[in-house]
Amino acid sequence: MTVRRFHVEGVVQGVGFRPFVYRTAAELGLDGWVANVDGHVEGEVAGPSGALEEFAARLRTGAPALARVRRVELADGARQSSPTPGFRVRRSAPDGAGTAPREIPPDAAICDACLRELRDPRDRRHRYPFINCTDCGPRATIIEDLPYDRDRTTMRRFPLCADCAAEYADPGDRRFHAEPVACPVCGPRLAWEELRDEEALRAAVKIVGDGGIVALKGLGGYQLVCDAGDPAAVTELRRRKRRPVKPFAVMVRDLAAAASLARISSNERRALTSPERPVVLLARRRLRGQAFVLAPQVHPGLDRVGLFLPTTGLHHLLLDELARPLVVTSGNLSDEPIAIDDGRARRALAAVADGFLTHDRPIRSRYDDSVVQFAGQTRITVRRARGLAPAPLSLPVGTPVAAVGAQLKHTFTLAADGRAHLGPHTGDLSDVSTYDAFLASYRQLRELTGIEPAVLAHDLHPGYLSTQWAKAQPLRRIAVQHHHAHVVACAAEHGVRGPFVGVAYDGLGLGDDGTLWGGEILVADRCGYRRAGRFATAPLPGGDAAVRHPSRTALGYLLGGEPLGSPGPDARLVRSFGDRLDPAEAAAVRAMVGRDVNCPRASSAGRLFDTVAALLGLADRVSYEGEAAVLLEAAAGDEHAVPLAHRVVRERGLWVYDSAPTLADLLARRLGGEPTGRLAAAFHLTLGIVTAEVVARVVADGAPRTVCLGGGCFVNRRLLTEVKRRLRARGLRVLVGGQVPVGDGGISYGQAAVAVARLAGEE
């Protein structure tokens, strides 16, 4: 008889791993035990050596779908002449000696087996909104501490009834050691004012069916729900939520309903039905006689729509009753964090919702819905949150590091022992409540993972609240340039350890020279970089105000673009655009640019997108960051186009894209009657050509042939496709983030990777 101790690390708690170990040992006739210990799984097995080898192999390769096994270690166990027969699951316990960070399982959408029970009148959980098992249900949003057991989650206030306790203890049951297990007898209950359960659900259904708005308590926070086909309801939601035009996500009952509204590829289908259940941005169908028609106010002016499938039994019940797609959006006012506390939700959303469908299971951690899209075979993560975060990503880190991200689309990262825990999307830190949410989320994840950082990485920008917070902490700090973090995030995700060319296109980030960057070609590795190329600079009249006023930015480009030797638009073309604007505003912008007052210059790809959108009449003012670029991409559609004039020059040792000829040609062709869509397509095509040309010149100067793309502009599918296609045509290896957001949501991961590399370089 051979005895072995085993130790398993990874996402192995809250994913059915102990039941899997139990069944595996039983099948192989092994004796012993298994337990959650601190943040990992360990135990002891006894039996023939061949069976033990098979046991170890299955731990590595046969784990449950939600598990992520990172390390399996086996060692000689205590010698026993007569081991205790049988195999059992021991009570979990903390491990004071444990040093490895603990990994938190993300929430998982309702599985097919639970969905069948939900709809089965003979099942005791028929129509129970909080149905779950070891394969699905809340995890990260209810965990208060590890090791993962019911009494360390927000389910501890719901003692198991006799039937649930029997399932929990039965090795042959799907709910064997499923910690959130519950039923109508012992679990959470729906509430609508004084109504409970089915009556509460019916009240919510009636409100939505009558054109109202319901605040629903979901997995990771409150959500606002209305009929996606009712123009009046969607318009009213926009007014109350203070969200004029930013697209809403739409939840549909099943894949068939999704397919009636959008064209869905195989990759998109897999994402829609995955346990993560992200919102997937899809190409909208334009069919007459379709089963459902979305109100145009859901995604005004856009050819893509964000769809997702139900994540919980409660969502399924709502959709089954209403039999129509629903707008399901974050339960907050615009730019604020999603509400999770019942009292605060009622105060914050009282003027938005016509009623609250809530329940008595507390939400421990805030997780908004994740958002992804595809450009061909390339997956782009727009927002990493529920279902994806805080699952760890690989990063060769020794000294524990925290990286606190940027300002917009904020995230943070905690990294130690070879793993980086990229926290959930928080939002715009300029909002006080969002800043508070960041601090709370950071504290919670630090406590759960057990990571105590020795070093803080932050952005160069002194005005970012994340930077200010980092500077106030009594830890060593490492400042990381914004665009270096963008491209290193891509490189680190793909395991690129050597030098590479980084293409970083976004709105604005502070450069190491104190100016604003945003259209950058870097030759970099994880430790450092040198700037090799950039976009031409232009003034931003009014500074930050220009971001909300693309017409101001456009006039800044036309009047004060960087003089690089090429003629800009002639006065007649500039006047044709200026005449469209408010005379007082146009005069103020001319004065600011002429006197160089409050006009910081920027080499920004994002602001160039804003400029072109304004010149084409698509966006003079915007209500959310990136709106002008989204409208420009939508206008381009599938149009074929001839590229605009463009020029790349050598300026002070850098390759510089001179955008003046591009803007002059754009205005001339617009005045000549060329359609807006074709010109929008021409601009995307031109940026693809220019990027490939600049990168090719940098490579000819001796730079590596691996290219890493980063920055929020690469959420634009048409731009990404053009750039990748043209770079690959030149024989270059092109990479873009898949699990890490390409925009500012991935900055913290890139910062962590830079900090880790610099620390390693000191050793």
C-alpha positions in Angstrom: 0.0 0.0 0.0 1.4 3.4 -1.1 0.4 6.7 0.5 0.7 10.0 -1.2 0.0 13.6 -0.1 -1.3 15.8 -2.9 -1.5 19.6 -3.3 -3.4 21.4 -6.1 -3.2 25.1 -6.9 -5.3 27.2 -9.4 -8.9 28.0 -9.6 -9.9 24.8 -7.6 -12.4 26.1 -5.1 -16.0 26.7 -5.9 -15.8 24.8 -9.1 -16.7 21.2 -8.0 -13.1 20.1 -7.6 -13.4 18.3 -4.2 -16.4 16.3 -5.6 -14.3 15.5 -8.7 -11.4 14.3 -6.5 -13.9 12.2 -4.4 -15.4 10.5 -7.5 -12.0 9.9 -9.1 -10.6 8.3 -5.9 -13.7 6.2 -5.6 -13.5 5.0 -9.2 -9.9 4.0 -8.6 -10.6 2.3 -5.3 -8.4 4.7 -3.3 -8.7 5.6 0.3 -8.0 9.0 1.9 -9.4 12.5 2.1 -9.6 15.8 0.3 -10.1 19.3 1.7 -10.1 23.0 0.8 -7.1 24.4 2.6 -6.6 28.2 2.5 -6.9 28.9 -1.3 -5.9 25.5 -2.7 -6.9 21.8 -2.4 -5.0 19.2 -0.7 -5.4 15.7 0.7 -4.0 12.2 1.0 -4.6 9.0 -1.0 -3.6 5.4 -0.4 -3.6 2.5 -2.8 -1.6 0.6 -5.4 1.1 2.7 -7.2 -0.5 2.3 -10.6 -3.8 3.7 -9.3 -2.0 6.6 -7.7 -0.3 7.5 -11.0 -3.7 7.4 -12.7 -5.1 9.6 -10.0 -2.4 12.2 -10.4 -2.9 12.2 -14.2 -6.6 12.8 -13.8 -6.1 15.7 -11.4 -4.0 17.4 -14.1 -6.2 16.7 -17.2 -9.7 15.7 -16.1 -10.7 18.6 -13.8 -14.3 20.1 -14.0 -14.9 22.7 -16.7 -14.9 25.7 -14.4 -11.5 24.6 -12.8 -8.1 26.0 -13.9 -5.4 23.7 -12.5 -2.1 25.4 -12.4 0.0 23.1 -10.3 -0.3 19.5 -9.0 2.3 18.3 -6.4 2.5 14.8 -5.0 4.8 13.7 -2.1 5.2 10.7 0.1 2.5 10.6 2.8 2.4 9.1 6.2 3.1 5.4 6.3 0.0 3.5 7.6 -0.2 -0.3 8.0 -3.9 -0.1 7.7 -5.3 3.2 6.2 -8.8 4.2 7.1 -10.9 2.6 4.5 -12.9 4.8 2.1 -12.5 8.3 0.8 -14.1 11.4 2.4 -14.3 15.2 2.0 -12.9 16.9 5.1 -14.0 20.2 6.6 -12.0 23.0 5.1 -9.5 25.0 7.1 -7.2 28.0 6.8 -3.5 27.3 6.5 -1.5 29.8 8.4 1.7 28.6 6.8 0.3 29.1 3.2 2.2 31.6 1.1 0.8 31.1 -2.4 -1.9 33.6 -3.4 -5.4 32.3 -3.3 -7.4 32.2 -6.6 -11.0 33.3 -6.7 -13.5 31.5 -9.0 -15.6 33.9 -11.1 -19.4 33.6 -11.2 -20.8 31.1 -13.7 -24.1 31.3 -15.6 -26.9 28.8 -15.0 -26.1 25.4 -16.5 -28.3 23.4 -18.7 -29.1 20.8 -16.0 -30.3 23.6 -13.6 -32.3 25.2 -16.4 -34.1 22.0 -17.1 -35.0 21.7 -13.4 -36.1 25.3 -13.3 -38.7 24.5 -16.1 -39.7 21.1 -14.8 -43.1 21.2 -12.8 -42.1 17.9 -11.1 -38.9 19.3 -9.7 -38.8 20.7 -6.2 -36.8 23.7 -7.6 -39.4 24.4 -10.3 -39.3 28.2 -11.0 -36.8 28.8 -8.1 -34.9 31.9 -9.2 -31.7 31.0 -7.3 -31.2 27.5 -8.5 -27.5 26.5 -8.8 -25.1 23.5 -8.5 -21.4 22.8 -8.6 -21.3 23.7 -12.2 -23.0 27.1 -12.0 -24.1 30.0 -9.8 -22.6 32.8 -7.7 -18.9 32.6 -6.6 -16.8 35.7 -6.6 -19.8 37.9 -5.8 -20.6 36.0 -2.6 -17.2 34.9 -1.2 -16.3 36.6 2.0 -13.2 34.6 2.8 -11.3 31.4 1.8 -11.1 28.5 2.0 -14.4 28.3 0.1 -17.2 27.0 2.3 -20.7 28.1 2.8 -20.0 29.7 6.1 -17.5 32.0 4.4 -20.0 33.3 1.9 -23.1 35.5 2.0 -25.1 32.2 1.9 -24.1 31.5 5.6 -27.3 33.1 6.7 -29.4 30.4 4.9 -29.1 27.1 6.8 -29.7 24.1 4.6 -33.0 22.2 4.8 -33.0 18.4 5.2 -33.3 17.8 1.4 -30.6 20.3 0.4 -28.3 18.9 3.2 -28.8 15.4 1.8 -27.9 16.5 -1.7 -24.9 18.4 -0.3 -23.6 15.2 1.4 -24.4 12.8 -1.4 -21.3 12.0 -3.6 -23.5 10.9 -6.4 -25.5 14.2 -6.5 -24.7 17.1 -8.7 -24.9 19.4 -5.7 -22.3 17.4 -3.6 -20.5 20.2 -1.7 -22.1 22.9 -3.8 -21.7 25.8 -1.3 -24.5 28.1 -2.7 -27.0 25.3 -2.9 -30.5 26.4 -1.9 -34.2 25.7 -2.6 -37.5 27.5 -2.0 -37.6 26.0 1.6 -34.2 27.2 2.8 -32.8 29.7 0.3 -33.0 33.4 -0.7 -36.4 34.8 -1.6 -37.6 37.3 -4.2 -39.2 40.5 -2.9 -41.2 43.4 -4.4 -42.2 45.7 -1.6 -44.3 43.4 0.7 -44.8 40.8 -2.0 -42.6 37.6 -2.1 -41.6 34.9 -4.5 -44.0 34.4 -7.4 -46.1 37.4 -6.5 -43.0 39.5 -6.5 -42.0 38.2 -9.9 -45.5 38.9 -11.3 -45.3 42.5 -10.1 -42.0 43.0 -11.9 -43.3 41.3 -15.1 -46.4 43.6 -15.1 -44.3 46.8 -14.8 -42.0 45.8 -17.6 -44.9 44.6 -19.7 -46.7 47.9 -19.2 -43.6 49.9 -20.4 -42.0 50.6 -17.1 -38.5 50.2 -15.7 -37.5 47.7 -13.0 -34.4 47.6 -10.9 -33.4 44.0 -10.6 -30.8 42.6 -8.1 -28.6 40.4 -10.2 -25.4 38.5 -9.5 -22.9 41.3 -9.3 -25.1 44.3 -8.8 -28.4 45.9 -9.6 -29.6 46.0 -13.2 -32.1 48.2 -14.9 -34.6 46.3 -17.1 -37.2 47.4 -19.6 -38.8 46.2 -22.9 -36.1 46.5 -25.6 -38.8 46.7 -28.3 -40.7 49.7 -26.6 -39.3 53.0 -27.9 -41.0 55.0 -25.2 -39.6 52.7 -22.4 -36.1 52.9 -23.7 -36.3 56.6 -24.2 -37.5 57.1 -20.7 -34.7 54.9 -19.3 -32.2 57.0 -21.2 -33.6 60.2 -19.7 -33.7 58.9 -16.1 -30.3 57.2 -16.3 -28.8 60.3 -17.9 -27.4 58.2 -20.8 -28.4 60.0 -24.0 -27.1 57.7 -26.7 -24.6 55.2 -25.4 -25.8 51.7 -26.6 -27.7 49.4 -24.2 -27.1 45.7 -23.9 -30.0 43.4 -24.7 -30.7 40.1 -23.0 -32.5 37.5 -25.1 -34.1 34.1 -24.1 -31.9 31.8 -26.2 -29.7 31.5 -29.2 -32.6 31.4 -31.6 -33.8 34.8 -30.3 -30.3 36.2 -30.6 -30.0 34.8 -34.2 -33.2 36.6 -35.1 -31.6 39.9 -34.2 -28.0 39.5 -35.2 -25.7 37.5 -37.4 -23.7 35.1 -35.2 -20.4 33.4 -36.1 -19.3 30.2 -34.5 -16.9 32.1 -32.2 -19.6 34.5 -31.1 -22.0 31.6 -30.5 -19.4 29.9 -28.2 -19.0 33.2 -26.3 -22.7 33.7 -25.9 -23.2 30.3 -24.4 -20.1 30.1 -22.3 -20.3 30.0 -18.5 -19.0 33.6 -18.5 -22.1 34.8 -20.5 -20.6 38.1 -21.6 -22.4 40.7 -23.6 -21.2 40.0 -27.2 -21.2 42.8 -29.8 -22.8 41.5 -32.9 -23.7 42.6 -36.4 -27.4 43.6 -36.4 -29.8 41.9 -38.9 -31.9 44.0 -41.1 -34.7 41.6 -41.9 -38.4 42.4 -42.4 -40.9 40.2 -40.6 -38.4 39.1 -37.9 -39.8 37.8 -34.6 -38.5 40.7 -32.6 -37.8 44.3 -33.5 -35.5 46.4 -31.2 -36.4 50.0 -30.6 -34.0 52.2 -32.5 -33.2 54.0 -29.2 -31.4 50.8 -28.0 -28.3 51.4 -30.1 -29.0 54.7 -32.1 -27.1 55.1 -35.3 -25.1 51.9 -35.0 -25.0 48.7 -37.0 -23.9 46.5 -34.1 -25.9 45.4 -31.0 -24.7 43.9 -27.7 -26.6 40.7 -26.9 -26.3 38.3 -24.1 -28.1 35.2 -22.7 -29.7 34.9 -19.2 -27.1 34.4 -16.5 -29.5 33.3 -13.7 -32.7 31.5 -13.1 -34.3 34.8 -12.3 -33.4 36.2 -15.7 -34.8 33.1 -17.4 -38.1 33.5 -15.5 -38.4 37.1 -16.6 -37.8 36.3 -20.2 -40.0 33.3 -20.2 -42.9 35.4 -18.8 -42.4 38.4 -21.0 -41.4 36.6 -24.3 -39.5 39.5 -25.6 -35.9 40.9 -25.5 -35.1 43.1 -22.6 -32.7 46.0 -22.1 -30.6 44.9 -19.1 -28.1 47.5 -18.2 -26.0 48.5 -15.2 -28.0 49.7 -12.2 -26.5 53.1 -11.8 -26.6 56.7 -13.1 -24.2 57.4 -16.0 -20.5 57.2 -14.9 -21.3 55.9 -11.4 -20.5 52.4 -10.2 -23.1 49.6 -10.3 -25.1 49.5 -7.1 -24.8 46.4 -4.9 -26.1 47.5 -1.5 -29.9 47.4 -1.1 -30.3 50.6 0.7 -27.9 52.6 -1.5 -29.5 51.1 -4.6 -33.0 52.3 -3.5 -31.6 55.8 -2.9 -29.6 56.0 -6.1 -32.2 54.4 -8.4 -35.4 55.8 -6.8 -35.8 58.3 -9.6 -34.9 55.7 -12.3 -36.9 52.6 -11.5 -40.6 52.1 -11.2 -40.0 49.3 -8.7 -37.4 47.0 -7.2 -37.2 43.3 -7.7 -34.8 42.3 -5.0 -33.8 39.4 -2.7 -32.2 38.7 0.6 -28.8 37.3 -0.5 -26.2 40.0 0.0 -23.7 40.8 -2.8 -20.2 40.9 -1.4 -18.3 42.1 -4.5 -19.3 44.4 -7.4 -19.1 42.8 -10.8 -20.7 44.4 -13.9 -21.3 42.5 -17.1 -18.3 41.6 -19.3 -18.3 42.7 -22.9 -16.4 41.1 -25.8 -16.5 41.1 -29.6 -14.8 39.4 -32.5 -12.9 40.8 -35.5 -12.8 37.6 -37.7 -11.2 35.0 -35.5 -9.7 37.6 -33.1 -11.4 38.0 -29.8 -11.4 41.5 -28.3 -12.2 42.0 -24.6 -13.9 45.3 -24.2 -14.7 45.0 -20.5 -13.4 42.3 -18.2 -15.9 41.8 -15.3 -18.5 39.2 -14.3 -17.6 35.7 -15.4 -14.1 36.6 -16.4 -12.7 38.5 -13.4 -10.9 37.9 -11.1 -9.6 34.6 -12.8 -5.8 34.9 -12.8 -3.7 35.5 -15.8 -0.1 34.2 -16.2 2.7 36.6 -15.3 6.2 35.6 -14.1 6.1 37.6 -10.9 8.0 37.0 -7.7 7.9 40.1 -5.5 4.2 40.9 -5.0 3.1 43.9 -7.1 -0.1 46.0 -7.3 -0.8 48.1 -10.3 -3.5 50.7 -10.0 -4.4 51.4 -13.7 -5.4 54.7 -15.3 -8.5 57.0 -14.9 -11.1 55.8 -17.5 -12.4 52.3 -17.7 -10.4 51.6 -14.6 -9.2 48.3 -13.3 -6.4 47.3 -10.9 -4.1 44.2 -10.8 -2.6 42.2 -8.0 0.2 40.0 -8.9 2.3 37.4 -7.1 3.7 33.9 -7.5 3.4 33.7 -11.3 -0.2 35.0 -11.5 -1.9 38.3 -12.1 -5.4 38.9 -10.7 -6.9 41.6 -12.9 -9.7 43.1 -10.9 -13.2 43.8 -12.3 -14.0 46.9 -14.3 -14.8 49.9 -12.1 -15.4 52.8 -14.4 -14.3 56.5 -14.5 -12.4 57.4 -11.3 -13.2 61.1 -11.7 -16.6 60.2 -10.1 -16.2 60.1 -6.3 -18.4 57.0 -5.8 -16.4 55.1 -8.5 -13.2 56.0 -6.7 -14.7 54.7 -3.5 -15.7 51.5 -5.3 -12.1 51.1 -6.5 -10.8 51.3 -3.0 -13.4 48.8 -1.7 -12.8 46.4 -4.5 -9.0 46.6 -4.1 -9.2 46.0 -0.4 -11.6 43.0 -0.9 -9.5 41.3 -3.6 -6.3 41.9 -1.6 -7.8 40.2 1.4 -9.2 37.3 -0.5 -6.1 36.6 -2.5 -3.8 37.2 0.4 -1.5 39.3 -1.7 0.3 42.0 0.2 2.1 44.1 -2.4 5.6 45.3 -1.8 5.6 47.6 -4.9 2.9 49.8 -6.5 2.9 50.5 -10.3 1.0 53.6 -11.5 0.6 55.9 -14.5 2.8 58.9 -15.1 -0.2 61.3 -15.1 -0.2 63.2 -11.8 -3.8 64.2 -12.2 -5.1 60.6 -12.2 -6.7 59.7 -8.9 -5.1 56.3 -9.1 -1.7 57.9 -9.3 -2.5 60.2 -6.4 -3.6 57.3 -4.3 -0.5 55.3 -5.2 1.8 58.2 -4.2 0.0 58.4 -0.8 0.9 54.7 0.1 4.0 53.8 2.1 5.3 51.5 -0.6 7.9 51.6 -3.3 6.4 53.0 -6.5 7.2 52.4 -10.1 5.8 54.9 -12.7 4.8 53.4 -16.0 4.2 55.4 -19.2 0.6 54.9 -20.4 1.3 53.6 -23.9 4.1 51.4 -22.8 1.6 49.8 -20.4 -0.8 49.3 -23.3 1.6 47.4 -25.6 3.2 45.5 -22.8 -0.2 44.2 -21.7 -0.5 42.6 -25.1 3.1 41.3 -25.1 2.7 39.8 -21.6 -0.6 38.1 -22.4 1.1 36.4 -25.4 4.3 35.6 -23.5 6.6 37.8 -25.6 9.7 38.2 -23.5 12.1 40.0 -25.9 11.8 43.3 -27.8 8.9 44.1 -30.1 7.3 47.0 -31.9 4.3 48.4 -30.0 1.5 50.3 -31.8 -0.6 52.2 -29.2 -3.6 54.1 -30.5 -5.9 55.7 -27.9 -7.3 59.0 -26.7 -4.8 60.6 -24.5 -1.9 59.5 -22.2 0.9 61.5 -20.7 4.2 61.0 -22.5 7.6 61.0 -20.8 8.3 64.4 -22.4 5.3 65.9 -20.5 3.1 66.2 -23.6 0.0 64.3 -24.5 0.5 61.2 -26.6 -2.0 58.8 -28.3 -0.8 57.8 -31.7 2.5 56.0 -30.9 4.9 53.6 -32.4 7.3 52.3 -29.8 10.3 49.9 -29.9 9.9 48.2 -26.5 10.4 45.3 -24.2 8.8 44.8 -20.8 11.3 47.0 -19.0 11.4 50.0 -21.3 10.9 51.6 -24.7 11.9 54.3 -27.1 9.5 56.3 -29.2 10.1 55.5 -32.9 7.0 57.1 -34.5 4.0 59.1 -33.8 1.0 61.0 -35.2 1.3 64.7 -35.9 0.3 66.9 -33.0 -2.6 69.4 -32.9 -4.1 71.7 -30.2 -7.0 70.6 -28.1 -9.0 73.9 -27.6 -10.2 74.0 -24.1 -8.1 71.0 -22.9 -10.3 68.3 -21.5 -13.4 70.0 -22.8 -12.3 69.2 -26.4 -12.9 65.5 -25.7 -16.6 66.2 -25.4 -16.6 68.6 -28.4 -15.1 66.9 -31.5 -16.0 70.0 -33.5 -13.6 72.0 -31.3 -10.9 69.4 -31.8 -11.5 69.4 -35.6 -11.1 73.2 -35.8 -7.9 72.8 -33.7 -6.5 70.4 -36.3 -7.5 72.7 -39.2 -6.1 75.9 -37.7 -3.2 74.7 -35.6 -2.0 71.3 -36.9 1.7 70.6 -36.6 3.6 72.3 -39.5 5.4 69.4 -41.2 5.9 71.0 -44.6 2.7 69.9 -46.3 -0.2 72.3 -47.2 -3.3 71.8 -45.0 -6.8 72.5 -46.2 -7.3 75.7 -48.0 -9.2 78.6 -46.4 -12.3 77.9 -48.3 -12.5 74.3 -47.0 -11.8 75.4 -43.5 -14.5 78.1 -43.7 -17.0 75.5 -45.0 -16.6 73.6 -41.8 -16.4 76.6 -39.5 -19.7 77.9 -40.9 -21.4 74.8 -39.6 -20.5 75.7 -36.0 -22.0 78.1 -33.6 -20.3 81.5 -34.5 -19.5 82.3 -30.9 -17.9 78.9 -30.2 -16.0 79.0 -33.5 -14.7 82.5 -32.7 -13.6 81.4 -29.2 -11.7 78.4 -30.6 -10.0 80.5 -33.2 -8.9 82.9 -30.5 -7.6 80.1 -28.2 -5.7 78.5 -31.1 -4.3 81.8 -32.4 -3.1 82.8 -28.9 -2.1 79.3 -27.8 -4.3 79.7 -24.7 -5.5 76.5 -23.0 -4.6 74.4 -26.1 -2.4 71.5 -25.0 -1.1 69.7 -28.1 -1.6 66.0 -28.5 -0.4 63.3 -31.0 -3.6 61.3 -30.5 -5.2 58.8 -32.8 -8.4 59.0 -30.8 -8.6 62.8 -31.3 -8.0 62.3 -35.0 -11.0 60.0 -35.1 -13.0 62.7 -33.4 -11.9 65.2 -35.9 -12.8 63.1 -38.9 -16.2 62.3 -37.4 -16.9 66.0 -36.9 -15.7 67.0 -40.4 -18.1 64.4 -41.8 -21.0 65.8 -39.7 -21.3 62.7 -37.5 -20.5 64.1 -34.1 -20.1 67.8 -33.1 -20.6 66.9 -29.4 -20.5 63.5 -27.6 -21.9 62.2 -24.4 -19.4 59.4 -23.7 -15.8 58.7 -24.4 -15.2 57.1 -27.8 -18.7 58.0 -29.2 -17.4 59.8 -32.3 -15.1 56.9 -33.2 -18.0 54.4 -32.8 -20.2 56.5 -35.1 -17.4 56.8 -37.6 -16.9 53.0 -37.7 -20.6 52.5 -38.1 -20.7 54.9 -41.0 -17.9 53.1 -42.7 -19.9 49.8 -42.6 -18.8 47.5 -45.4 -18.0 50.3 -47.8 -15.2 50.0 -50.3 -13.1 53.1 -50.6 -10.0 54.8 -52.1 -7.5 55.9 -49.5 -7.1 59.5 -48.6 -3.9 61.4 -49.2 -1.3 60.8 -46.5 2.3 61.5 -45.8 5.0 60.1 -43.5 8.0 62.3 -42.7 11.2 62.0 -40.6 11.1 64.6 -37.8 13.7 64.8 -35.1 14.6 61.2 -35.4 10.9 59.9 -35.4 8.7 58.7 -38.2 5.7 61.1 -38.1 2.3 60.7 -39.8 1.4 64.1 -41.2 -2.4 64.1 -41.1 -2.8 67.5 -42.8 -3.0 66.0 -46.3 -5.5 63.5 -45.1 -7.8 66.1 -43.6 -7.5 68.3 -46.7 -8.4 65.5 -49.0 -11.3 64.5 -46.8 -12.8 68.0 -46.8 -12.3 68.4 -50.6 -13.9 65.0 -51.4 -16.8 65.8 -49.0 -17.3 69.1 -50.6 -17.3 67.3 -54.0 -20.2 65.1 -52.9 -18.5 61.9 -52.0 -20.8 59.9 -49.6 -20.1 60.1 -45.9 -19.9 56.3 -45.5 -17.3 56.0 -48.2 -15.2 58.7 -46.7 -15.4 57.1 -43.3 -14.2 53.9 -44.9 -11.4 55.7 -46.7 -10.1 57.1 -43.4 -10.0 53.6 -41.8 -8.2 52.3 -44.9 -5.7 55.2 -44.7 -4.8 54.6 -41.1 -4.2 51.0 -41.9 -1.8 52.0 -44.7 -0.1 54.6 -42.7 0.4 52.3 -39.7 1.9 49.6 -41.9 4.2 52.1 -43.6 5.5 53.6 -40.3 6.0 50.2 -38.7 7.8 49.0 -41.9 10.2 51.9 -41.7 10.8 51.3 -38.0 11.6 47.6 -38.7 13.9 48.6 -41.6 15.7 50.7 -39.0 16.4 47.5 -37.1 13.4 47.0 -34.9 12.0 43.4 -34.2 9.4 41.9 -36.5 6.9 41.2 -33.8 4.2 43.8 -33.4 1.9 44.2 -30.4 -1.2 46.3 -30.7 -2.8 48.2 -27.8 -5.1 51.1 -26.9 -8.8 51.8 -27.1 -8.8 52.6 -30.8 -8.3 48.9 -31.5 -11.8 48.1 -30.2 -12.6 49.4 -33.7 -13.0 46.2 -35.7 -12.4 47.9 -39.0 -9.2 49.6 -37.9 -7.9 46.5 -36.2 -8.6 44.4 -39.3 -7.0 46.9 -41.7 -3.9 47.2 -39.5 -3.4 43.5 -38.9 -3.9 42.6 -42.6 -1.4 45.2 -43.8 1.2 44.4 -41.2 0.9 40.7 -41.9 1.2 41.3 -45.6 4.7 42.7 -44.9 5.6 39.4 -43.1 5.3 40.7 -39.6 3.9 38.8 -36.6 0.9 40.7 -35.2 -0.5 40.3 -31.7 -3.5 41.8 -29.9 -4.9 41.2 -26.5 -7.7 38.6 -26.1 -8.2 38.0 -22.4 -6.9 41.4 -21.4 -8.9 44.5 -22.5 -7.2 46.4 -25.4 -8.3 49.7 -23.9 -7.6 51.3 -20.6 -9.1 48.3 -18.8 -5.9 46.5 -19.6 -3.5 49.2 -18.5 -3.1 47.8 -14.9 -2.0 44.4 -16.2 0.6 46.1 -18.5 1.8 48.2 -15.6 2.2 45.1 -13.4 4.2 43.4 -16.2 6.5 46.4 -16.5 7.0 46.6 -12.8 7.8 42.8 -12.6 10.3 43.1 -15.4 12.1 46.1 -13.8 12.3 44.4 -10.5 13.7 41.3 -12.1 16.3 43.5 -13.9 17.5 44.7 -10.5 18.2 41.2 -9.2 
